[in-house]
Amino acid sequence: MKKLLLLSLFTIILKPVLGFTILIDPGHGGEDNGAESKIFIKKGKWKPVKEKDIALSLAKKIHYELGKRKFNSYLTRSVDRTVTLAERADLAEKIKADIFISVHVNSSRKNQPRGFETYYLNNHKDSVVKKVEDIENKNLRGEELIINNILMDLVIDRTVKSSKSLAVNVHSEILGLVGKRYRLKDRGVKPGLFYVLALTKRPAILLEVGFLSNSRELRKIMGTTFQKRYARAVAIGIEKYIKKRTKIEPSLL
């Protein structure tokens, strides 16, 4: 009886509101810090900054904004812990996610690059994008890499149209609510070969919020108001994508 009750509760928890479940993935975590930088606090004092922490903070705010809109959403991690690509993909399958959003913060060896960009899974020939891919895919080697390359080709054929549409909707809202207000450079919507997107096997995008390596931009990104506005923009973009896909009347969402 107790098992049946638990199963029933579990089913209720996983039942997606309005037929859509969204998995939000704070990039990196645990032993993987992602990009690292530091920010000036006061004379002689600097605070270390890690991509994994900003990604988690933003992901939680996106999760909150989606909840306000009555969507069913989950986080791949809610604390600072290591989550493998396979575990992220397994969770997407377990909760039957319809959309996967991976949150990251960009970095460069130089401090001039700045701006935000949104990636969706597809092939390309852009050398600049290749640098971002190398960073996000850096932990894959050998047989795992070969298998994921095969999987990627299969997933691209099935999800590219939906993923691009999702990316365009989300990016447009970020530009309108955040980009112009904070004078962030619009680096555009771009195709990229990211294993974390391919492994989920569903419409997915990867957000690069801005550059940790640019001290002026880093200070903006770390601001609470900035993060709330950014999260709201992502949630609105997702909502618009879902409305277009399901053709549900706005009053029902």
LOSEMAR-164294 format. One record per residue (C-alpha): residue number from 0; residue in one letter; z, x, y. Coordinates in Angstrom, 1 decimal. Layout:
BEGIN
{NUM, "a", {Z, X, Y}}
...
***
This chain:
BEGIN
{0, "m", {0.0, 0.0, 0.0}}
{1, "k", {0.9, 2.8, 2.4}}
{2, "k", {-2.4, 4.6, 1.6}}
{3, "l", {-4.3, 1.5, 2.4}}
{4, "l", {-2.5, 1.0, 5.7}}
{5, "l", {-3.2, 4.6, 6.7}}
{6, "l", {-6.8, 4.3, 5.7}}
{7, "s", {-7.1, 1.1, 7.8}}
{8, "l", {-5.5, 2.8, 10.8}}
{9, "f", {-7.8, 5.8, 10.4}}
{10, "t", {-10.8, 3.5, 10.3}}
{11, "i", {-9.7, 1.8, 13.5}}
{12, "i", {-9.2, 5.1, 15.2}}
{13, "l", {-12.7, 6.3, 14.2}}
{14, "k", {-14.5, 3.1, 15.0}}
{15, "p", {-16.6, 4.0, 18.1}}
{16, "v", {-16.4, 1.8, 21.2}}
{17, "l", {-19.7, 0.2, 21.9}}
{18, "g", {-21.2, 2.0, 18.9}}
{19, "f", {-21.0, 5.5, 20.4}}
{20, "t", {-18.7, 8.4, 19.6}}
{21, "i", {-18.8, 11.6, 21.6}}
{22, "l", {-17.5, 15.0, 20.5}}
{23, "i", {-16.6, 17.4, 23.3}}
{24, "d", {-16.5, 21.0, 22.4}}
{25, "p", {-14.5, 23.5, 24.7}}
{26, "g", {-16.4, 26.7, 24.0}}
{27, "h", {-14.6, 29.7, 22.3}}
{28, "g", {-10.8, 29.6, 21.8}}
{29, "g", {-8.1, 31.5, 20.0}}
{30, "e", {-9.2, 35.0, 19.2}}
{31, "d", {-12.5, 34.4, 21.0}}
{32, "n", {-11.9, 34.5, 24.8}}
{33, "g", {-15.5, 34.1, 25.8}}
{34, "a", {-16.3, 35.7, 29.2}}
{35, "e", {-13.5, 37.3, 31.1}}
{36, "s", {-12.8, 37.9, 34.8}}
{37, "k", {-10.0, 38.0, 37.3}}
{38, "i", {-9.2, 36.2, 40.5}}
{39, "f", {-7.3, 37.5, 43.5}}
{40, "i", {-3.9, 35.9, 44.0}}
{41, "k", {-2.3, 37.9, 46.8}}
{42, "k", {-2.0, 41.5, 48.1}}
{43, "g", {-2.2, 43.8, 45.1}}
{44, "k", {-2.1, 41.0, 42.5}}
{45, "w", {-4.9, 39.7, 40.3}}
{46, "k", {-4.9, 36.9, 37.7}}
{47, "p", {-6.9, 37.3, 34.5}}
{48, "v", {-9.3, 34.5, 33.8}}
{49, "k", {-10.8, 33.6, 30.4}}
{50, "e", {-13.7, 31.3, 29.7}}
{51, "k", {-11.9, 29.6, 26.8}}
{52, "d", {-9.2, 28.3, 29.2}}
{53, "i", {-11.6, 26.9, 31.8}}
{54, "a", {-13.7, 25.3, 29.1}}
{55, "l", {-10.6, 23.6, 27.6}}
{56, "s", {-9.4, 22.4, 31.0}}
{57, "l", {-12.8, 20.9, 31.8}}
{58, "a", {-13.3, 19.4, 28.3}}
{59, "k", {-10.0, 17.6, 28.6}}
{60, "k", {-11.0, 16.1, 31.9}}
{61, "i", {-14.4, 15.0, 30.5}}
{62, "h", {-12.5, 13.4, 27.6}}
{63, "y", {-10.3, 11.5, 30.1}}
{64, "e", {-13.2, 10.3, 32.1}}
{65, "l", {-15.0, 9.0, 29.0}}
{66, "g", {-11.8, 7.2, 28.0}}
{67, "k", {-11.7, 5.5, 31.4}}
{68, "r", {-15.2, 4.2, 30.5}}
{69, "k", {-14.0, 2.9, 27.1}}
{70, "f", {-16.0, 5.4, 25.1}}
{71, "n", {-14.6, 6.8, 21.9}}
{72, "s", {-14.4, 10.6, 22.3}}
{73, "y", {-12.8, 13.6, 20.6}}
{74, "l", {-12.2, 17.3, 21.3}}
{75, "t", {-13.0, 20.0, 18.8}}
{76, "r", {-9.8, 21.7, 20.0}}
{77, "s", {-7.0, 20.5, 22.4}}
{78, "v", {-5.1, 23.8, 22.4}}
{79, "d", {-6.0, 27.5, 22.4}}
{80, "r", {-7.0, 28.1, 18.8}}
{81, "t", {-9.9, 29.5, 16.9}}
{82, "v", {-12.5, 27.0, 15.8}}
{83, "t", {-15.5, 28.2, 13.8}}
{84, "l", {-19.0, 26.9, 14.3}}
{85, "a", {-18.8, 25.3, 10.8}}
{86, "e", {-15.6, 23.6, 11.7}}
{87, "r", {-17.1, 22.2, 14.9}}
{88, "a", {-20.0, 20.9, 12.9}}
{89, "d", {-17.8, 19.4, 10.2}}
{90, "l", {-15.8, 17.5, 12.7}}
{91, "a", {-19.0, 16.1, 14.2}}
{92, "e", {-19.8, 14.8, 10.7}}
{93, "k", {-16.3, 13.5, 10.0}}
{94, "i", {-16.1, 11.4, 13.1}}
{95, "k", {-19.8, 10.5, 12.9}}
{96, "a", {-20.4, 11.7, 16.4}}
{97, "d", {-23.5, 10.4, 18.2}}
{98, "i", {-23.4, 13.0, 20.9}}
{99, "f", {-22.1, 16.6, 21.1}}
{100, "i", {-21.2, 18.2, 24.4}}
{101, "s", {-20.3, 22.0, 24.4}}
{102, "v", {-18.6, 23.3, 27.6}}
{103, "h", {-19.0, 26.9, 28.7}}
{104, "v", {-18.8, 29.1, 31.7}}
{105, "n", {-21.5, 31.7, 32.4}}
{106, "s", {-21.1, 35.4, 33.2}}
{107, "s", {-23.2, 38.4, 34.2}}
{108, "r", {-22.9, 42.1, 34.5}}
{109, "k", {-23.7, 41.7, 38.2}}
{110, "n", {-21.6, 39.6, 40.6}}
{111, "q", {-24.6, 38.0, 42.5}}
{112, "p", {-25.8, 35.4, 39.9}}
{113, "r", {-24.5, 32.0, 40.5}}
{114, "g", {-25.1, 28.3, 39.8}}
{115, "f", {-24.9, 25.7, 37.0}}
{116, "e", {-27.3, 24.9, 34.2}}
{117, "t", {-27.6, 22.5, 31.3}}
{118, "y", {-29.2, 23.5, 27.9}}
{119, "y", {-30.6, 21.4, 25.1}}
{120, "l", {-31.8, 22.6, 21.7}}
{121, "n", {-35.4, 23.7, 21.7}}
{122, "n", {-37.7, 26.7, 21.4}}
{123, "h", {-38.7, 28.7, 24.5}}
{124, "k", {-39.9, 32.1, 25.7}}
{125, "d", {-37.6, 32.7, 28.7}}
{126, "s", {-36.0, 36.2, 28.6}}
{127, "v", {-33.2, 35.0, 31.0}}
{128, "v", {-32.2, 32.2, 28.6}}
{129, "k", {-32.3, 34.8, 25.8}}
{130, "k", {-29.4, 36.6, 27.3}}
{131, "v", {-27.3, 33.5, 27.3}}
{132, "e", {-28.2, 32.8, 23.7}}
{133, "d", {-27.2, 36.3, 22.7}}
{134, "i", {-23.8, 35.7, 24.1}}
{135, "e", {-23.1, 32.3, 22.6}}
{136, "n", {-24.6, 33.2, 19.2}}
{137, "k", {-23.1, 36.7, 19.0}}
{138, "n", {-20.7, 36.1, 16.0}}
{139, "l", {-23.5, 35.2, 13.5}}
{140, "r", {-24.8, 37.8, 11.1}}
{141, "g", {-26.7, 38.3, 7.8}}
{142, "e", {-27.3, 35.3, 5.5}}
{143, "e", {-25.5, 32.9, 7.8}}
{144, "l", {-28.0, 33.8, 10.5}}
{145, "i", {-31.0, 33.2, 8.3}}
{146, "i", {-29.7, 29.8, 7.1}}
{147, "n", {-29.0, 28.7, 10.6}}
{148, "n", {-32.5, 29.7, 11.7}}
{149, "i", {-34.0, 27.5, 9.1}}
{150, "l", {-31.6, 24.6, 10.0}}
{151, "m", {-32.4, 25.0, 13.7}}
{152, "d", {-36.1, 24.3, 13.2}}
{153, "l", {-35.3, 21.2, 11.2}}
{154, "v", {-32.8, 19.9, 13.8}}
{155, "i", {-35.1, 20.6, 16.7}}
{156, "d", {-37.8, 18.3, 15.4}}
{157, "r", {-35.3, 15.5, 15.0}}
{158, "t", {-33.2, 15.7, 18.1}}
{159, "v", {-35.2, 17.5, 20.9}}
{160, "k", {-36.3, 14.3, 22.7}}
{161, "s", {-32.9, 12.7, 22.7}}
{162, "s", {-31.1, 16.0, 23.6}}
{163, "k", {-33.5, 16.6, 26.6}}
{164, "s", {-32.9, 13.1, 27.9}}
{165, "l", {-29.2, 13.6, 27.6}}
{166, "a", {-29.4, 16.9, 29.4}}
{167, "v", {-31.5, 15.5, 32.2}}
{168, "n", {-29.1, 12.6, 32.8}}
{169, "v", {-26.0, 14.7, 32.8}}
{170, "h", {-27.5, 17.5, 34.9}}
{171, "s", {-28.7, 15.0, 37.5}}
{172, "e", {-25.2, 13.6, 38.0}}
{173, "i", {-23.7, 17.1, 38.2}}
{174, "l", {-26.2, 18.0, 40.9}}
{175, "g", {-25.4, 14.8, 42.9}}
{176, "l", {-21.6, 14.8, 42.6}}
{177, "v", {-20.8, 18.5, 42.4}}
{178, "g", {-23.8, 20.8, 43.1}}
{179, "k", {-24.5, 19.7, 46.6}}
{180, "r", {-20.9, 19.2, 47.6}}
{181, "y", {-19.9, 22.7, 46.5}}
{182, "r", {-23.2, 24.3, 47.4}}
{183, "l", {-23.9, 25.5, 43.8}}
{184, "k", {-27.3, 26.8, 42.9}}
{185, "d", {-29.2, 24.4, 40.6}}
{186, "r", {-30.4, 26.6, 37.8}}
{187, "g", {-32.0, 23.6, 36.1}}
{188, "v", {-32.2, 22.0, 32.6}}
{189, "k", {-33.4, 24.5, 30.1}}
{190, "p", {-34.3, 24.7, 26.4}}
{191, "g", {-32.2, 27.1, 24.3}}
{192, "l", {-31.6, 28.1, 20.7}}
{193, "f", {-27.8, 27.7, 20.3}}
{194, "y", {-26.4, 27.5, 16.8}}
{195, "v", {-23.4, 25.4, 17.9}}
{196, "l", {-25.9, 22.7, 18.9}}
{197, "a", {-28.1, 23.0, 15.8}}
{198, "l", {-25.2, 22.8, 13.4}}
{199, "t", {-24.0, 19.5, 14.7}}
{200, "k", {-27.4, 17.9, 13.8}}
{201, "r", {-27.3, 15.3, 16.5}}
{202, "p", {-28.3, 15.0, 20.2}}
{203, "a", {-26.4, 17.8, 21.9}}
{204, "i", {-26.2, 19.8, 25.1}}
{205, "l", {-24.5, 23.0, 26.3}}
{206, "l", {-23.1, 23.1, 29.8}}
{207, "e", {-22.8, 26.3, 31.7}}
{208, "v", {-20.6, 25.3, 34.6}}
{209, "g", {-21.0, 28.3, 36.8}}
{210, "f", {-20.4, 32.1, 36.8}}
{211, "l", {-17.0, 33.8, 36.2}}
{212, "s", {-18.5, 37.0, 37.4}}
{213, "n", {-19.1, 35.6, 40.8}}
{214, "s", {-15.7, 35.6, 42.5}}
{215, "r", {-16.6, 33.0, 45.1}}
{216, "e", {-17.9, 30.6, 42.5}}
{217, "l", {-15.0, 31.3, 40.1}}
{218, "r", {-12.6, 30.1, 42.7}}
{219, "k", {-14.5, 26.9, 43.0}}
{220, "i", {-14.7, 26.3, 39.3}}
{221, "m", {-11.0, 26.8, 38.8}}
{222, "g", {-10.1, 24.2, 41.4}}
{223, "t", {-8.6, 20.9, 40.1}}
{224, "t", {-10.7, 18.7, 42.4}}
{225, "f", {-13.9, 20.5, 41.4}}
{226, "q", {-13.1, 20.1, 37.7}}
{227, "k", {-12.3, 16.4, 38.1}}
{228, "r", {-15.6, 15.8, 40.0}}
{229, "y", {-17.5, 17.8, 37.4}}
{230, "a", {-16.0, 15.8, 34.5}}
{231, "r", {-16.7, 12.6, 36.2}}
{232, "a", {-20.4, 13.6, 36.7}}
{233, "v", {-20.7, 14.5, 33.0}}
{234, "a", {-19.2, 11.2, 31.9}}
{235, "i", {-21.5, 9.2, 34.3}}
{236, "g", {-24.5, 11.1, 33.0}}
{237, "i", {-23.5, 10.4, 29.4}}
{238, "e", {-23.0, 6.7, 30.2}}
{239, "k", {-26.4, 6.5, 31.9}}
{240, "y", {-28.1, 8.1, 28.9}}
{241, "i", {-26.4, 5.6, 26.5}}
{242, "k", {-27.4, 2.7, 28.7}}
{243, "k", {-31.1, 3.8, 28.6}}
{244, "r", {-30.9, 4.4, 24.9}}
{245, "t", {-29.2, 1.2, 23.9}}
{246, "k", {-30.6, -1.0, 26.7}}
{247, "i", {-27.1, -2.5, 27.2}}
{248, "e", {-26.6, -4.4, 30.4}}
{249, "p", {-24.5, -2.3, 32.9}}
{250, "s", {-21.9, -5.1, 33.1}}
{251, "l", {-21.1, -4.5, 29.4}}
{252, "l", {-20.3, -0.8, 29.9}}
***
